[in-house]
């Protein structure tokens, strides 16, 4: 196992990468009216995660995207509590989607641009969403993926993946962003060429504070995960089974938890499509792989991570799957409640399904070993229809 990088070494890596990738610039205030950005975040942004403060979940609610009546909402379940509460940061248009980055007891939220908003506002809470404060914005649109924002453990550096495939980093205060990599520069590296890198789909930090990027490789059978050290990028993806040697592989999720780094990979297309989860405790030097789960025509629409190495996937057709870690098998869930946007794994092996119907969120619980969902809570969200038209 490789020795984790110390904070000083991480700072050197950032500096070296900056020299290769080019200089950064401070994010200016919002410009005047400009070309409209993408109108709405992908439903795949619906997700949940766990931090020391508790569990957090994102879902889109309200009405039609076409009329800008879709509003992304943030919910939190404090550590040790049973009920969820609405904690959406106020005062910023959120039709474009919310992206989360946990930082210990704090949470940073990025608002994806929509309509005439052309940059990404950022807000932070240190008290479980009771109060939010704005920080300097990112002068670009975050990518439409759930792992477009991440914080480094210890240092608090913030990593952002933009819609154009650029990866930038900022020190606490977030007043100046420096480019670490672009899709073009990463694809031109030796590891990018071997992978045949086509897109960058996720950005995170390893528990040691090293940047990790995920993407889609054109070369079959290759998991496109890369780690940045001393200004260079090396391949850090798991070796995949021989049965996937002819399959195109996408990194759907790449995130770090208290247990290490977790990835969700999709291999193949059509009837051969399958999912694999992968876990690493050492910045991608070694991985443990789950068994393959055949999708049989279903499509993942939400992926969440819970305590330990738990992962939960919402699939089309009211289907759900969960896995408890490297030594476990995929478990099919009872048919999900109608409108389930995301799943939130709990500490005792149970699951919450967060189901949306217009402005109402219903929480359904599945106790460990149970075969039926039980209605546990309902939250009516005060949505101001027409406020974003």
C-alpha positions in Angstrom: 0.0 0.0 0.0 1.4 3.4 -1.0 2.0 5.9 1.8 -0.7 8.7 1.7 0.4 12.1 0.6 1.0 14.7 3.2 -0.8 18.1 3.0 2.5 19.7 1.9 2.9 17.2 -0.9 -0.6 17.8 -2.0 0.1 21.5 -2.3 3.1 20.8 -4.4 1.0 18.6 -6.7 -1.5 21.4 -7.2 1.3 23.8 -8.0 3.0 21.5 -10.5 -0.3 20.7 -12.2 -1.0 24.4 -12.5 2.3 25.0 -14.3 1.3 22.3 -16.9 -2.3 23.2 -17.3 -2.0 27.0 -17.3 -2.8 29.9 -15.0 -6.2 30.3 -13.2 -8.2 33.4 -12.7 -10.4 34.9 -10.1 -14.2 34.4 -10.6 -15.7 37.8 -11.4 -19.2 38.9 -10.5 -22.1 37.8 -12.7 -22.1 39.4 -16.1 -25.2 41.0 -17.6 -27.8 39.1 -19.6 -26.1 36.6 -21.8 -26.9 33.5 -23.8 -29.1 31.1 -21.9 -27.5 28.1 -20.2 -28.8 24.6 -20.1 -32.4 24.8 -18.8 -32.4 22.1 -16.3 -30.2 19.6 -14.4 -30.3 15.9 -15.3 -32.5 13.7 -13.1 -29.2 11.8 -12.4 -28.3 14.7 -10.1 -30.8 13.3 -7.6 -28.6 11.5 -5.0 -27.9 11.2 -1.3 -24.7 11.1 0.7 -23.5 10.9 4.3 -21.3 13.3 6.2 -20.5 13.5 10.0 -23.4 16.0 10.2 -25.9 13.5 8.8 -27.5 12.4 5.6 -28.2 14.7 2.7 -30.4 14.2 -0.3 -31.2 16.2 -3.5 -34.3 15.9 -5.6 -36.1 18.0 -8.2 -39.7 19.0 -7.3 -42.4 21.2 -8.6 -43.7 21.2 -12.2 -42.7 21.4 -15.8 -39.1 22.0 -16.9 -40.4 23.7 -20.0 -42.1 26.4 -17.9 -39.1 26.7 -15.5 -41.3 25.3 -12.6 -38.8 22.6 -11.7 -37.0 23.5 -8.5 -34.2 21.4 -7.0 -34.5 20.9 -3.2 -32.0 19.8 -0.5 -33.0 17.7 2.5 -31.0 16.7 5.5 -31.4 14.0 8.2 -29.2 15.0 11.2 -26.9 12.3 12.5 -28.9 10.1 15.0 -32.3 11.6 13.9 -35.1 9.7 12.2 -36.8 12.6 10.2 -35.7 14.6 7.2 -36.0 18.4 7.0 -35.9 20.8 4.1 -32.7 22.8 4.1 -32.5 24.2 0.5 -30.3 27.3 0.5 -32.5 30.4 -0.1 -32.2 33.2 -2.5 -30.6 31.6 -5.5 -32.3 30.1 -8.7 -31.9 26.4 -8.6 -33.8 25.3 -11.7 -30.5 24.1 -13.2 -29.7 21.5 -10.5 -27.8 21.3 -7.2 -24.4 19.7 -6.7 -23.1 18.9 -3.2 -19.6 18.7 -1.7 -19.4 17.5 1.9 -16.6 18.9 4.1 -16.7 17.4 7.6 -19.5 19.1 9.4 -20.0 21.5 6.6 -21.7 21.2 3.2 -21.0 23.3 0.1 -23.8 23.6 -2.5 -23.2 24.5 -6.2 -26.2 25.9 -8.2 -25.9 24.9 -11.8 -26.7 27.8 -14.2 -30.0 28.0 -15.9 -31.9 30.6 -18.0 -29.8 33.8 -17.8 -27.5 32.7 -15.0 -24.2 32.0 -16.6 -21.9 31.2 -13.6 -22.2 28.9 -10.6 -23.1 30.4 -7.2 -21.7 28.5 -4.2 -23.1 28.5 -0.7 -21.9 26.8 2.5 -23.4 25.7 5.8 -21.7 24.7 9.0 -24.8 23.9 11.0 -26.7 21.3 9.1 -28.4 23.7 6.7 -29.9 26.0 9.4 -27.9 28.9 8.0 -26.2 29.4 4.6 -23.6 31.9 3.5 -22.4 32.7 0.0 -18.8 32.2 -1.1 -17.0 33.4 -4.2 -18.7 31.9 -7.3 -17.2 29.7 -10.0 -17.2 31.6 -13.3 -18.3 28.6 -15.3 -21.1 26.1 -15.4 -20.7 23.0 -13.3 -21.0 19.8 -15.3 -24.4 18.1 -15.2 -23.2 15.2 -13.0 -23.4 14.5 -9.3 -19.6 14.4 -8.8 -18.8 17.8 -10.3 -17.8 19.3 -6.9 -15.6 17.9 -4.2 -13.6 19.1 -1.1 -10.2 17.8 -0.1 -10.0 16.3 3.4 -7.8 18.4 5.7 -6.9 21.2 3.3 -10.5 22.2 2.3 -9.5 22.7 -1.4 -12.5 22.7 -3.7 -12.4 20.8 -7.0 -14.9 21.6 -9.7 -15.7 19.9 -13.0 -17.2 22.3 -15.5 -19.7 21.5 -18.3 -16.8 22.0 -20.9 -14.7 19.2 -19.3 -12.3 21.5 -17.4 -11.2 20.6 -13.9 -10.3 23.5 -11.6 -9.2 23.8 -8.0 -9.4 26.6 -5.4 -8.1 27.1 -1.9 -10.5 27.9 0.9 -12.0 31.3 0.3 -12.5 30.1 -3.3 -11.6 33.5 -4.8 -9.1 32.2 -7.4 -9.5 29.0 -9.5 -6.6 27.2 -11.2 -7.0 24.8 -14.0 -5.7 21.3 -13.2 -6.7 19.6 -16.4 -9.0 19.8 -19.4 -10.6 17.0 -21.4 -8.1 17.8 -24.2 -5.0 18.0 -22.0 -5.9 14.8 -20.1 -6.7 12.9 -23.4 -3.3 14.0 -24.7 -1.4 12.4 -21.8 0.1 8.9 -22.1 -2.6 7.5 -19.9 -5.3 9.4 -21.7 -4.2 8.1 -25.0 -4.1 4.5 -23.8 -7.6 4.9 -22.5 -8.9 6.8 -25.6 -10.5 9.3 -23.2 -13.7 10.7 -24.6 -15.4 12.5 -21.7 -14.7 13.5 -18.1 -17.6 12.5 -15.9 -16.5 12.9 -12.3 -14.0 14.7 -10.1 -13.1 14.0 -6.5 -10.3 13.9 -4.0 -8.9 10.7 -2.5 -8.8 10.5 1.3 -5.1 11.4 1.0 -6.1 14.7 -0.7 -5.0 13.7 -4.3 -7.3 14.7 -7.2 -9.1 11.8 -8.9 -10.9 12.1 -12.2 -13.2 9.6 -13.9 -14.3 9.4 -17.5 -15.3 7.3 -20.4 -12.7 5.4 -22.4 -12.9 4.6 -26.1 -10.6 1.6 -25.5 -12.8 -1.4 -24.6 -12.4 -3.0 -21.2 -10.7 0.1 -19.6 -11.9 1.9 -16.6 -11.0 5.6 -17.0 -9.9 6.7 -13.5 -6.9 9.0 -13.2 -5.0 10.4 -10.2 -2.8 13.6 -10.2 0.5 13.5 -8.5 3.4 15.9 -8.8 1.8 17.6 -11.8 1.3 14.4 -13.8 -1.6 12.0 -14.3 -1.4 8.2 -13.9 -4.0 5.5 -14.5 -5.7 4.6 -11.3 -8.7 2.5 -12.5 -9.3 -1.1 -11.5 -8.3 -4.0 -13.7 -11.6 -5.3 -15.1 -12.6 -9.0 -15.6 -11.8 -10.6 -18.9 -15.5 -10.9 -19.7 -15.5 -7.1 -20.1 -12.5 -6.9 -22.4 -14.7 -6.0 -25.4 -17.1 -3.6 -23.5 -17.0 0.2 -23.5 -16.8 1.4 -19.8 -18.2 4.6 -18.3 -17.5 6.0 -14.9 -21.0 6.9 -13.7 -19.9 7.9 -10.1 -16.6 8.6 -8.4 -16.6 9.9 -4.9 -14.8 9.6 -1.6 -16.3 8.6 1.7 -14.9 8.0 5.2 -14.0 4.5 4.1 -12.1 5.4 0.9 -13.0 6.0 -2.7 -16.0 4.4 -4.4 -16.7 4.2 -8.1 -19.7 2.9 -10.0 -18.9 1.7 -13.5 -21.3 0.9 -16.4 -20.0 -1.6 -19.0 -21.5 -2.4 -22.4 -24.5 -1.2 -24.2 -28.0 -2.7 -24.8 -28.6 -6.2 -23.6 -25.0 -6.7 -22.4 -25.1 -3.6 -20.2 -24.0 -4.2 -16.6 -23.0 -2.3 -13.4 -20.0 -2.8 -11.2 -19.1 -1.1 -8.0 -15.4 -0.6 -7.0 -13.8 0.4 -3.8 -10.2 1.7 -3.1 -8.6 2.7 0.2 -5.3 4.0 -1.3 -6.1 6.5 -4.0 -6.7 3.9 -6.6 -3.5 1.8 -6.3 -5.7 -1.2 -5.3 -9.4 -1.9 -5.9 -12.0 -4.4 -4.8 -14.7 -5.1 -7.4 -18.3 -6.1 -6.9 -19.9 -8.8 -9.0 -21.4 -7.6 -12.2 -25.1 -6.7 -12.1 -26.9 -7.2 -15.4 -29.2 -4.3 -16.2 -31.4 -6.2 -18.7 -32.6 -3.1 -20.3 -32.9 -0.9 -17.2 -31.2 2.5 -16.9 -29.6 3.9 -13.7 -31.3 7.2 -12.8 -29.9 7.8 -9.3 -26.8 6.5 -7.4 -26.3 7.1 -3.7 -23.7 6.2 -1.1 -24.3 5.5 2.5 -22.4 4.5 5.7 -19.4 2.2 5.2 -19.2 1.0 1.6 -23.0 0.9 1.0 -24.3 1.9 -2.5 -27.9 2.1 -3.7 -29.1 2.5 -7.3 -32.5 3.6 -8.6 -33.3 2.1 -12.0 -36.1 2.7 -14.4 -39.2 0.6 -14.0 -39.4 1.3 -10.2 -36.5 -1.1 -9.6 -33.7 -0.7 -7.1 -30.5 -2.4 -6.2 -28.2 -2.1 -3.2 -24.8 -3.5 -2.2 -23.1 -3.4 1.2 -19.5 -3.6 0.2 -16.7 -5.5 -1.6 -17.6 -8.9 0.0 -21.3 -8.5 -0.7 -23.6 -9.3 -3.6 -26.1 -7.0 -5.3 -29.5 -7.2 -3.6 -32.7 -6.5 -5.5 -35.2 -4.3 -3.6 -39.0 -4.6 -3.4 -40.6 -2.5 -6.1 -39.8 1.1 -5.3 -42.6 3.5 -4.3 -44.0 5.6 -7.2 -42.0 8.7 -7.8 -38.8 7.6 -6.0 -36.1 10.1 -6.9 -33.3 8.7 -4.8 -32.4 6.2 -2.1 -30.7 7.0 1.2 -28.9 4.0 2.9 -29.1 4.1 6.7 -26.7 3.1 9.5 -28.6 -0.1 10.5 -28.8 -1.6 7.0 -32.2 0.0 6.2 -33.1 2.3 3.3 -35.1 5.4 2.9 -36.8 6.0 -0.5 -37.4 9.7 -1.2 -40.4 9.9 -3.5 -41.6 13.1 -5.2 -45.0 14.2 -6.4 -45.1 17.9 -7.4 -44.4 19.8 -4.2 -44.7 16.9 -1.8 -41.9 14.6 -0.6 -42.8 11.3 0.9 -40.2 9.2 2.7 -40.7 5.5 2.7 -38.6 3.2 4.8 -37.4 -0.4 4.3 -36.1 -1.9 7.4 -33.2 -4.4 7.2 -34.7 -7.8 6.2 -38.2 -6.4 5.4 -40.0 -7.1 2.2 -42.3 -4.0 2.2 -41.8 -0.2 2.2 -43.5 1.7 5.1 -44.5 5.3 4.8 -42.6 7.3 7.4 -42.8 11.0 6.7 -44.2 13.6 4.3 -42.9 17.1 3.7 -44.8 19.8 1.8 -42.3 22.1 0.1 -43.4 25.8 -0.4 -42.7 26.1 -4.1 -43.3 29.5 -5.8 -44.5 28.5 -9.2 -43.8 31.0 -11.9 -41.0 32.7 -9.9 -38.4 31.7 -12.5 -40.3 32.4 -15.7 
